[in-house]
């Protein structure tokens, strides 16, 4: 498809963003180009030189916005309100429409300082970029709503970081998102008591991201949309066994896509207390508390929207979160299991049996989903005769399924992304610039994604 530039953000840029310039990097070495994602927005035909010109040097794309925009927002960080946020090492580089006609954003990470950098250097480590590629590829394969890593260019600077051996290599990343409008974007306007701009931002988001949303007021319609997308994201995290690690309100967007990956991890066992961030001392964003975190964030969004909507209008969407989360959780479980839904009540009982079995057995969740794809145990594996699995085995027999046909399901082991794998992949790159294992892993992840998309037999 051809590239179809857009500049919708211009309608709200006067209060939402600041024009900025990208850093001038010492060098630009292309390390990752996601042609699969690029094809959806008409950019897969770029040569490598053109790619680096746009995504390493940030020359404007033809017809797109003339200058990068650093977005303004506030947010709760570990439930403490911070009015000193905003795009500190990134910007909105361009907008376009995709093959489905949706407005899409290209946003950056590590592109230099902005008015919102505070004391940061505006840079990204190459290791951080590699980790983000792995997170987004794995989540996309598992069907989780996520940004996609479009590009990574190594930039030739030596960076000092407290949480990495330093000096370490630098990079600039470009992500493809449906939206970069965050809950914190609305919080900032409410903090400033700027009702007129808040109404304009509500109208903008409804027009471009949720035209089907309904409610007694525009703000209530937007909140209703966000409750649905937030509940779905929380549910998908659980079934994927994923822990984002930093579910602050400035890291949650109104389209419900996971993005901005820092200390993320996949849980090796179904442990509600498992955390990803070493600084999450109280387990606020632990594996089992992610739905709670996203629901709390929705209450903060509602609090911001109170400036332009009545409390009565906002109550109904907020009260709907638990039901929508449970529905999304059951749907995600049935999809990953590869069986046909038997209706909400039956699917929820099956999901609860899966959670109890995994928690009680301490079995590797990826192994479980892999072994039971199609609704029947297809290989000799230890542990499934344990009492913890009895309710699940009884429930799953009522589900229609068939042996999956993709060759992936005949592998000895599932494709996983535990932290040891991430560190091993990075070690080869750091020590000898060996990208071979990394590329092999990406191929394996995408192969799993193809297998995951097989439809169950009715």
N, C-alpha and C positions, 0 to 999 in steps of 0.2 A: 504494500500500500504506500501511497505518497506521504511525505511528511506534511502534517496539517497544523501549522503553528496557531497558537491562541494567545491572548493577552487579557484574559478575563480579570486577572488580579488587579489590573489598572483601575477597575471600578472602586476598589477599596484600599488601594495602596497609600492613599494620602494619610490614613490613620493606622494602617496595619504594617507598614514596611518602610525601610530606608534604603535608597540606592547605595550600593557599595561596589568596590572593585576587588577582583580576585588577587591573591598574592602572586608575585612574580617568582616562580620556583627556579632553582638552579638548573634543574634538568627535568625531563618528562619521559618516563619509560612506561609504556603500556604494559600492564600486568593482567588486566581482565577486561574483556568486552563481552557483554551478554547479548549476543545477536538474536537470541530467542525473544528476549524482551524488546530489543531494539526494533525487531520486525513489526511489533504491534503498534509502533508509533512512527514507522517509516524512516528509521535511521540505520537500518542494517546494511545499507549500500555504501555507507561512508568508508573510505579507505582508512587504513591505520593512521596515516598522517593527518587526515581530516578529523578523525576521532580525537586524536591528541590535541589538535588545535582547538576543538570545542570543549573537550572534557578534561584537559590538562592546562590549557592556556585561557580557556573560557571566552573565546571569540563568540559573539552572539550567533545563534542558529538563524538561518534565513527566515525573515518574517516574524521572528519571536521578539520578546521584550528586549529593549535596547540595552538594559543594564541589569545586573543581578540585584535582587532585593533581599535584604536581611529582615526577617519577620520579627515583629514585636509581640511579646507575650509575657505573662506572669505564670505562676503555678505553685502548687503545693509540692514540696519536695520532702518525702517521708513525713507528710502531713503538717509540715511547717510552711506557712505562706512566704513566698519569696517574690518581691516586686522587682528584683534586679536581674531578670532573665531576658531571653530573646536569643536570636541566632548569633551565637558567639564565635562559632567556627564553621558556619555554613550559610547558605543563602538559597533562595528560590532562583534557579538559573533560567528556566524556561517552562512554558506551558504549551500543551498541544492536545489534540483529540486523538483517541486511539481508534482501533478498528470497530469498536462497539459504539463509537460516538461519545465516549466519556471524556470529560476534561481531566487531563493528567498533568502531574508536576514532575519536573526534574529538580531535585534538591541536592545540595552538596554537603560534604562533611570533610573538614580539614582544608578548606579553601582560603583561609587567612582570617585576619582579625576584622571585626566589625565594631560599630558603636556599642555592641552588647557583649564584647569579649571579656569585660572586667579585667582580671589579671592573667587571662589565658593567652597562649601564643597562637590560637586559631588553627592549630595543626592537628593532624591525625597520624598515629603510628601505622606503619605498614601491617604490623601484626593485628591491630584493631580492624583494619580494612579486610584482611584475610578472614578474621573471625566473623565479620559481618557478611561476607560472601557465603561462608559456610552456614550461618544461621538462616539467611534468607533462602538459600537453595533448599535446605532441609525442610523448612517450614512450608515453602511452596509445594514441595513434593508431597507433604503430608496433608495438603489441603487447607492450611491455616492462612487466613487473610494476612498478608504481609507486604511490605515494600519489597522491591526487587533491586538487587545491586546491579546497576547498569554498567558501571565502569570503575576501575581502579587504576590510577596512574601513580607510579612511584616518583617522588619529587626531589630526591637528592639532598635532603636536609637531615641533620643528626638531632634527635629530640631527646630531652631528658624527662623521664616519667618516674613517679614514685612506685608504680605498680608493675614496671617492666625493667629488665636489665637495661641500663642506659650507658652511653647513648644508643638510641635505636633508630631504625630507618623510618622515613616519613612517606606519606601518600595522600592523595586526594581522591575521595570517593564521590560518585554520583549515584543517587538512588532514584528509582521510578516509583511514584506514589500516586494514588488517586487524589489525595489531598494532604496538605501540610497545615491545614487549619486545626488548631489544637483546642482542647477545653480551656487551656490557659490563655488562648487568644481572647475568649469571652471574659475570662476572669480579669484580665488587664483593663478592659473597657468598663467593667463594673466597678473596679477599684478606683478608676478615674471619674466615675459617675458620668460617663459619656453615653447617655441613653441614645442619642441620635446615631452615633457610630455603631452602637451595639445593634440597633434595629437594622442598620444597613448591612452589618455582617451576617445577621440572621437571614435576611433576604437573599444575600449572596450565596450562602451555603445551601439554602433550600433550592434556589434556582439551579445551581450547578451540581449538587451532590445528592439531593433528596427531593426531587420535584414531585414524587408520589406521596410524600409525607402529609399527614392530615392532623388536625387538632383544633381546639377552640381558639387558638391564637398562633401566629407564626412561631413564636418561641416554644410553645408547647409542642407544636409539630416537629420542630427540630429536636427537642429533648426526647420525644417519642422515638424518633429515628435513631438517636444516639443510644438509647436504652437497648434497642434491638441489636445494634452493631456491637455495643459493649458486652452484652450478654453472650453474643455469638463468639466474640474474641476470647472471653474467659473460658467458655466451654471448649473451644478448639485448643487452647493452651493445655487444658487438662488431658484431653484425649491424646494429644501429641506428646504428653509428658514433658512439656517445655516450661521453663521458668525464665521469664524475661529479666527479672531482677530489679528493675527501676520503673515501676508503674506510677510515676508522678504524673500530675495532671498536664504538665507540659510535654509529656511523652505519649499522650493518647490523642488521636485525631478523630474528627467527627465521622469519618467513614469506617472506623473500626479496624484499621489495618495496623498490625504490629510494626513498629519501626524504631530506629535509633538503638542499635544493639550494643550494649556494653558488656556487663558481667554475666550474660546469659549462660544457661546450662540446660541440658536435658537430664531429667532425674533418672538415676540408675535403678531405683526401686520406687514403688508407690509410697512415698513418704511425705505426708502433708507438711512436715517441718523442714523439708529440704530447701535450702536457700542458694541463690546464685551469687549474690554480692557479699564479699567479705565484710563490708561495712554495714550490712543489714543485721545489726546486732540483736534486734528483737524479733526477727522473722516477719516483719511487716509484709514483705512481698514474697513470702515462702510459697512453695508449690500449692499447698492447700488453701492459701488465703488470697489467691489471685482474683477469684470472683468477688470476694469481700472488698478488695482494693478497687476493683473497677466499679463496683456499686458505690463505694464511698466517693470516688471521683465524679460519678454522675450526680451525686448530691451537691458537689461543689459547682458543677456546671449549672445545675438548677438554681443554686444560690446566686450565681452571676446573672442568670436570665430573669431573676426576680425584679431586676431593674426595669424590665419591659413587659413583664407578664405577671398575672396574679398567682398567688400560691395555689389556689384551687385548680387553676388550669395545669399546673405543673405536678400536682400530686399524683394523678392517675398514671402517667408514664413511669414515675419513680416506683410506685407500688407494683408495677408489672414486671420489674426486673427478675425477681425470683422465678416466676413462672416461665419467663422467656429463657432464662438461663437453663432451667431444667430441660426445657424442650430442645434447646440447642445442644445440650450435653448428650441427650439421648440420640439425637439425629447424627451427631458426630461419631458416637460410639458405633452405631449401626453401620454407618458408612465405612469406618475403618475396619470393622469386622467383616464387611463384604457380604452382608445379608440384606434381605428385603424387610423393610419396616412392617411391623404388625400393629402399628398405631401407638400413640403417645404413651398410654399407660403401660402396655407390655414392654415397649422399648425402654421406658424409664426403670422398670423392674429389672430388666436385663442389665442395664447400665449400673445400677446399684449393686447387682450381684458381681459384676466385673470389678468394681471398685473394692468391694469387700474381699474378693478373692486375691486381688493383687496386693492389697494392704496386709492381709493375713498371711500370705505366702512369702512375701518379700521377693517375688519373682521379677525378673527383668521385664518391664512392660513391653518393650519392643519384641522380645521373644514371644510373649503371650499373643500379641496381635498377629505376628508372623505365623505362629503355629496353628492358630484357629481361623485363619482367613477362609471365608466361605462358610463358617459356622460349624465346622467339624475338625477334629484333631487329625492332622494329615501326616504326622511323623512321630516316631517314638521319642517322647520327652519325659523326663522325670518331673514329678511334682504335681501333676494334674489329678492324681488320685487322693491328694490331701483333702481333709475335711473342708478347708477354706474354699475349695472349688466346687463342692457339691451343689450349692444353690445355682451357680452359673451353669454347670453341666445340665441341670434339670431344666433351666430356662432356655438354653440355646437349642435344645432339641426341637423346640416348637417353631424354629425359624427356618425359612426356606433359603437354601444356598446351594452352591455347586462348587466343585474344585476349581480354583482359578486356573487360567490357562497361560498366563505370562510366565516365561522361563524364570523370572526372579523368584517365584514361589517354590521353585525346586532347589534353590541355593541351600547350602548347609546352615548359613547364619543370616539374620536380617541385616540390612544396612542401618548402622547406628551412628550417633554423633556424641559420644561421651567426651568429657573434657580431656581425657588422656589422648584420644585420637586427635583432637584439635591441637594439643601441645606437640604431639609427634609430627603432625603435618607442618607446623610452624618451624620446628627444629631444623628440618631439612632445608627450608627456605633461608632461615637465618644463618645456618652454618656454611652452606655451599651453594646457595641460590638454586636449589633443586626443587623445581615446581612440578616434577613428574608425579609424585604421590598425591599432591593436591589436585592435579587435573584428573588423575584416575578416580579420586574420591568424588569429584563433581560428576563424572560420567556415571558412577555407581548410584549417586543420589538421584540423578535424572532418570536412570533406568527404574529405580524404585518408584519414582513418581508416575512413570508410565504404567507400572503394574498396579499402583494404587487407584488409578482412574478406571480400571476395569469395572463395569457395571455388574451388580449381582444378578443372578438368574431369578426371575420371579417365580 
